[in-house]
């Protein structure tokens, strides 16, 4: 029961989606619309589960006074800082309108934190690449050169130092050529591989061959 | 955006400096900002998904919102049942609501296994959806775009690079002889792709970083133009 019902559910909804693609008529088109809405609703509950679990873990840590429990207070505070204004003081459905309390927190707390956090990746990537990019092999050298040309070609100094070269051979143009041709070829090989991989994995899931998502018999 | 030492700019600047301070070393200010970011992110999605997803698709459709507010919304399943005396198809959304609520049983240790049902639903719909869309958009569309006339260096590079890249991913035959040579060329193309993607990612992160520094020095401190 614990594994059979979910397996049948997976197979049924998977088949409905595949059939409606080839037979886009009633009842399959109606079922597809319905299932898509259901999926979005369940997705939202899944995100809620993540947020509530974060709260549960944080509150548990505060209660037990676990390691660095003080920071869990900040996490719970951050959650409430945006959730309470969002639900009660931001005009309901128009919660994202400029000037609402939710928008204020979003613009002045969430945006600077997320932008800086992602910007920091530039440093982490640079330090990791310093170790990985040492041109030890032919392949590593190609990777290094492509990265170097694309990075330099994307800033004005790239064209400044190659101004003496004829039109079409300056760094920005070489970077564009790399992005449009060799990069495109590699991307396509990867995308085709991913596409075929997803098709086979989906088929395994729908047919019940792949069952890892159902967990063990607990 | 307002410039100068306004309350909002100062909050944003302190948080920005707090995150950047990690470059010096892992410190309490960074940990504080990191924890705040985690909490605010979770809260942001919690609120956004309620208003953008659950409210219009579930509660409005079932008619629950209309029961408790006087908002100008179309009648839901409950209103249709009360006013017209018929069971509308919208009641089917109750199943989604129940499945969604079952997802939350994961929070209760003894009932956690029930959350497999909504999870199975998500896996099934995603598999069915991706089966066709990825086959169309990733596999077929990319193959179609690769069938090009070999009348320019660029087209030759694309065709050879794609074919050789695919040969590298083909593991059913040992990479020896012609297959080995093609796979080796494939690796070169993949390396260029990874390098280009790396360069592109670094530059996008750099532009974010410049944006943050511009905020601190120009918008907050007013030191530059």
Interface residues (C-beta under 8 A of the other chain):
Chain A: X2 X3 X5 X6 X7 X9 X10 X11 X12 X13 X14 X15 X16 X17 X18 X21 X34 X35 X36 X37 X38 X39 X40 X41 X42 X43 X44 X45 X46 X47 X48 X49 X50 X51 X52 X53 X54 X55 X56 X58 X68 X71 X72 X74 X75 X76 X77 X78 X79 X80 X81 X82 X83 X86 X87 X92 X93 X95 X96 X102 X104 X105 X106 X107 X108 X109 X110 X111 X112 X113 X114 X115 X116 X117 X118 X119 X120 X121 X122 X123 X125 X126 X129 X138 X139 X140 X142 X143 X144 X145 X146 X147 X148 X149 X150 X151 X154 X155 X175 X177 X178 X179 X180 X181 X182 X183 X184 X185 X186 X187 X188 X189 X190 X191 X192 X193 X194 X195 X196 X198 X199 X201 X202 X203 X205 X206 X213 X214 X215 X218
Chain B: X8 X9 X11 X12 X13 X15 X16 X19 X20 X22 X23 X31 X32 X33 X34 X35 X36 X37 X38 X39 X40 X41 X42 X43 X44 X45 X46 X47 X48 X49 X50 X51 X53 X54 X55 X57 X58 X71 X92 X93 X95 X96 X97 X99 X100 X101 X103 X104 X106 X107 X112 X113 X115 X116 X117 X118 X119 X120 X121 X122 X123 X124 X125 X126 X127 X128 X129 X130 X131 X132 X134 X135 X137 X138 X139 X140 X142 X143 X145 X146 X153 X154 X157 X158 X159 X160 X161 X162 X164 X165 X166 X168 X169 X186 X187 X188 X189 X190 X191 X192 X193 X194 X195 X196 X197 X198 X199 X200 X201 X202 X203 X205 X206 X208 X209 X211 X212 X215
